[in-house]
Amino acid sequence: MTIAIVVLVGLVLIGALVFVGIRNSIIAERNRCDEAWSGIDVQLKRRHDLVPNLIEAVRGYASHEREVFERTAEARADAMRATGIGQAAEAEQQLTAALADLRAVAENYPQLRATENFRGLSSALTQIEDEIQSARNLYNADAQAYNTKIQVFPNTIVAKRGGFQPRKYFQVEAVGERDPAVVSFDGRGQ
């Protein structure tokens, strides 16, 4: 009888240790996701801070493009208010589109593109977008590892009991990234 109790206590103890070990490893993966998301958040804030300067630089040369400036400023405000990964991705998609329109306006003004201020702002924006891409790749890799960890057996049992939820991927498509190229030889296009 005592041997059975000792074996039972031993099995319960081993089960508890396995449970704690799995829970701690899931928490570590979740924390990596949170840390990676904070890297994206920092880069997004840097981009948000750069947008007003870029608008002002272009506005000085193309003051009649008021709608583009307003849309860009509104997209920036929406992106700054976004909460959660899904909402942030959607808002950043809109900001990316607005910035593309702003850059298109700037393309019409060679003297603007030649100014040191605009070149510096444009270069900084390109660098920040590259850093956002790198941070996004890191976050998505961490989210994939975390999601896998909570979905495999026996981790799924611990994850469900602990309320661990899968993480969404942060996806922002470049403007026109998924649009097919239109080639027309009759001059009409689409």
N, C-alpha and C positions, 0 to 999 in steps of 0.2 A: 504494500500500500504506500509506504513512504517513497519507494523508488518511482512509483507512478506519479506521485505528487511532485517530486523533484523533476521528473521528465516534463510534466505538464507546466510547471513554473519555468523551466528552462525554455520550452517552446514558446511560451507567452513572452518571455524576456527577449528571445531572438526575434519574434514577430514585432515586438515593440521597437526594437533597435532597427530593424529593416524599415518599419513605417517611418520612424524619425529620420533615418538616413535618406529615404526617398523624398520625404517632405522637404528636408533641408536642401537637397539637390534641385528640387523644383523651385524653391524660393531663390536659390542662387541664379538659376536661369532667368527667372522673372526680374530679378534685380539687374541682370545684364541688359535685359530689354529696356528697363527704365533708364539705365545709364545711357544706352545707345539713343533712346528717344530724346534725352536731354541734349545730346550732341546735335541732333536735327533741330531741336527747338532753338538752340543758340544761333545756328546758322540762319534759320528763318528770321529770327529777330534782327540779325545783322542785315539781311536783305530788306526787311521792312524799314529799317532805319535809313537805308540808302535810297529808297524809292522817292521820298520828297525832294531830295537833292537832284536826282535825275529828272524829275518832272520840272523843277525850276530851271535847270539848264536848258532843257528843250523848249520850255515855255518862252524863254527869252528870244528864241529864233522863230518860233511857230505859234504865236499867241492866238491865232485863229483856230487852232486845233483843240478848242476847249473841251469837246466831248471826250476826246482821248485822255486828256488830263483828269477830268472828273471820273471817268471809268477806272483809270489806274488808281486814283486816290481812294475810290470806293472799294475797289478790290483789295487794296492794302488794308483798309480799315476792317473789312470782313475777315481777312486772313489773320489779323491781330486779335480779333474777337473769337476766332474758332477754338473750340475745345474738343478734345478727343482726336484720335488719329484719322478717322473717317472724315469728320468735318474739316479738319486741317488740310487733308489731302484735296478735298473739293475746293476749298477756299484758295489754296496755293495754285491749283489748276487755273482758277479764274485770274489770279494775279499774274501767273506766267503768260496767259493770253493777253492781258492788258499791257504787260511789259513788252511783248512782241509787237503790239500795235504802236506803242511809244517808240520803240526802236525803228519801226517802219517809217514813222513820221520823221525821225532824226535822219534817216537815209536820204530824205529829200532836201537836206540842208548841208551841203558839203562844208560850208564855213563852220557850222556847229560841230560836225565830226572832226574838224581840224583843231578845235579849241582844246587846250590842255585839260581844262576842267571836265569836259564831256568825255574825253578819252580816258581820264583817270577814273571817272565814275563808271563808265562802261567796262573798263578793265576790272574794277573792283566787283562789279555785279557778276561778271563772267567767273571770276575767282570764287565768289560766294556760291554761285550755282554749282560749280565743280565740287566745292566742299559739301554742299547739301547732298549732291549725288553720292559722294563717298560716305557721308553719315547715313544716308538712306540705305545704302548697300549693307553697312554694318548692322543697322537696326533690323532690316529684313532678315539677315542671316541669323541674328539673335532671336528674332521672333519665330523663325522656322525651327530653330533648335528647341526653344521653349515649347512651341506647339507640339512638336514631336515627342518631347519628354512627357507632356501631360496626356498624350494619346496612346502611349504604349503600355502594355500590361507588364507589371502590376501597378505602374505609376498612375494609370487612369483611375484606379480605386482611391488612391491617396488624393489625387487631384480633385475628384468629385467630392470627397469628404471635406477637403480644405477649401472648396469654392474657387479653385483656380480656373480661370477662363482663358480661352485662346486669344492671342493677340492678332489684330489686323495688321496686314502689311501696309506700309506707307508707299503709295504709288501716285506719282504725279507725272502724267504724260506730257512730253513736250508738245507744243502747239503743232497740230498736223501730223503727229508721230504715227497715228494709226490710219490717217486718211490715205487712200490710194492715190498714186500719182495719176494725173489726167494728161494724156498726150493726145493732141488734136492736130491733124494736118490740114484741116479745112478752115482754120482760123477762127472757129467758133468757141472752142474750149467748153468749159462747163459753167 
